[in-house]
């Protein structure tokens, strides 16, 4: 299956997955006073997920650890899940006083969880088809 990211050339892919997350980490360090710690952890886990995705591509291109290639391919997913969890918790904590914003956060959370579940169902359907 040829996806968008698999069709990118290596320099562009490495720029997206290795260089841009490092720039994001520097930016997160500069703005750390404006956000809650859990939201910053969400940002950090998202950038770590992107960096790991770049390292997975390097490992697969060099054919290192070919026996564990499926395991390495799934390695960014737990960090992506942690990103969503910390963003949701940080959103709830930042809207303690404002009920209107809290209802928006709840609606966004429901939309996010629904889209993740539907995406997972589509992937599982295609996998077992």
N, C-alpha and C positions, 0 to 999 in steps of 0.2 A: 504494500500500500504506500503510495507516494504522497506524502503530506506536504504542506507548505514549508515547514521547517526542514524537512529532508531534502527539498529541492533547492534550498539556499546554498550558495557557495560557502566554502569554509570560512573565508575572511569575514564575510558579512555575518554569518552565524556566530562566530567567536566574538565579534564586536557586540552583537546583541546580548549574548549570554555571559560574556566575561568582562568586557570593558564598561558597558553601561551600568551593570549592577555595582561595580566599584565606584563609579561616579555617584550613584544613588546612595551608597553607604557614606560617602563624604558629605553629601547633602543632608542625609539623616543626622549625621553628627553635628552639623551646623544648626539645624532647626530643632534639636532635641528639647529645648526649653518650652516650645509651644505645644507639644503633644504629650499625652499620657504615656507612661512607660509601656503599657500593654500595646498601645497603637504603634509605638516605635519598635517593639518586638515583632509585630506583624509586618512592618516594613522590612525589618532585618531578615525575617524568615523568608519573605518573598524574594529578596535579593540573593539569599543563600540558595534558594531553589533554582534560580536562574543560573547561578555559578555552577551548581552541581550538574545542571542540564548541559552546560558547555563542557564540563569535564567528562560527562558520559559520552559525548560525541568524540572527544579526543581519544578516550579509551576504545571506543568502537572503531574509529579510523585506524588506530595503531594496532588493532586486534589484540589488545592486552586483556587478560582475564576473560577470554571468549567463553569459558565455561559458565561464568556468572553474568553474562550479558543481559539476560532478562531481569536479574536482580538489580543491576546497575541502572537499567532503563526505568525502573519504578522508584528509584531512590529520591527524585525530586518531589514525588507526590506527597509524602508525609509533611514535608516542609511547606508545601502549598496548602495543605489542610490546616496546619498550624497558623499560617498567614490569615486564612479566613476566620479561624476561631479567635485570634487575638484582635483582629479588626472589629469583629462583632462585640467582643467584650469591651474593647476600648470605646466603641460607639455607645454602648449602654452606660458606661461610666461617665462619659462626657455629657450625657443628656439627663443627669439625675434631676435637675431642677426644672427643666423645660419638657412638659408632657407632649407638646406638639412635635418637637424634634424627636422625642422618644418614639412616638408612633411612626414617624418616618423611618427611624432606624429599624423598628420591628418589621415594617413593610419591606424595607430593603433586605433584611435578613431572610424573610420568607421568600422573596423573589430569588435571592442567591441560593438558598437551600433547594428550592424547586428546580432551578436551572441546573444545579449540580446533580441532583437526582435524575433529572431527565437526560442529561448528558451521559451519566453513568449507565442508565438503562439503554441508551442508544449504543454505547460502546459494547456493553455486554450482549446486546442483540446481534450486533455485527460480528462479535467474537465467536458466538455459538451458532451462527447461521451456517 
